Amino acid sequence: MSAEIICVGTELLLGDILNRNAQFLAIELAKLGIPHYYQTVVGDNHQRLHQVIETAINRANILIFTGGLGPTPDDLTCETIANFFGAPLIERPEIIEDITRKYAKSGRTMTPSNRKQALIPQGAEILPNPMGTAPGIIWEPRQGISIFTFPGVPSEMHGMWRETAVPYLKSQGWGKDIIHSRTLRFWGIAESALAEKVASYLNLSNPTVAPYSSKGEVKLRVSAKATSEAEAEKLIQPVEKQLQEIAGVSYYGSDSDSLASVVGNLLRNAKQTLSVAESCTGGGLGQMLTEISGSSDYFWGGIVAYDNSVKEKALGINPNDLKEFGAVSATVAEQMAIGVKERLGTTWGISITGVAGPNGGTEAKPVGLVYIGLAGPDRLVESFEYQFGTTRGRSLIRHLSTCNALNNLRQKLIHQ
């Protein structure tokens, strides 16, 4: 038994709308212990949706549709499903009444096109939509096949899933086992290198371990199937501990942890403070830090020194060093870190200076070259050079710069 998620909408294929419904449903299916191996996105086209259904019923028992339930001609989900299984569409008066009542409540009159939303396959149950006008259906058109339809609006779909679909699935015996996961987060190690280190764990059956990466970060998802979250945790915890020990300092946190939140907790526990000086990241590091609730406990502020004159006046950078080494250099990065630390009176100072592109690079200092400075207690001053390459793009270079800056500080705080 498995489920397939089918998201309907040409706007999804064009990228106009981010498909968050599939992510939500994937998480919810795991909570019920329902495996799913395929997700399909199809446009508003009767023939192609027909083909998707034909494929899905041969590899899944539960088909979950989102989108295509509106009143316009391109909303074809219910019509196509009914046609595929050879069932007539029946207008349900209780749906008409519900839509009429909702329109009247908002001071509007139901339009004739809304009657389309009251047409559902004969034999299907109504899946109520408390928030919107488009109801869904729960239908077993064949033995061993269950169909659920939801509107594409996430807020409506979420409520319908939790209030009606989940209780129904539990009544069918689902939810006795759940799939619970822990995501371990790593920085400063390549996915291939981490995978080699933990290779023996990638073949486990329960829990399972799977690597994946995004924007410089590597993750290991540890998933266990059990009768409860507590039982799943018992399976996950020993494997989690072993993976952390193997990865060493590359491991920085789990689940919702971020480098900024982890560094913040380390600073708070040590009763230490931080300030930042930024050039090519334009305040991105400060923003990352202040997105964490309670960051005022340890983060005192920052200086965005984009122009050299600001580096000299606000941070005290030696103008001769700027001329000799350039703004993008280890020397200037170290002086920026010292300058912001001293001027704001913090325990630590971090600086970032580099060539984020797309222009401004030279043969000696190409796009993607970044220097990070770190000044701390006991006259500690260091700089770190990174070459992120010319193909990553400005926003990614900035992201990698800020994350590496935080990771450098994290490692110092761990070992101080």
Summary of the structure (lengths in Angstrom):
residues: 416
radius of gyration: 27.5
end to end distance: 52.5
largest distance: 82.9
contacts: 1393
relative contact order: 0.08
helix: 43%
strand: 25%
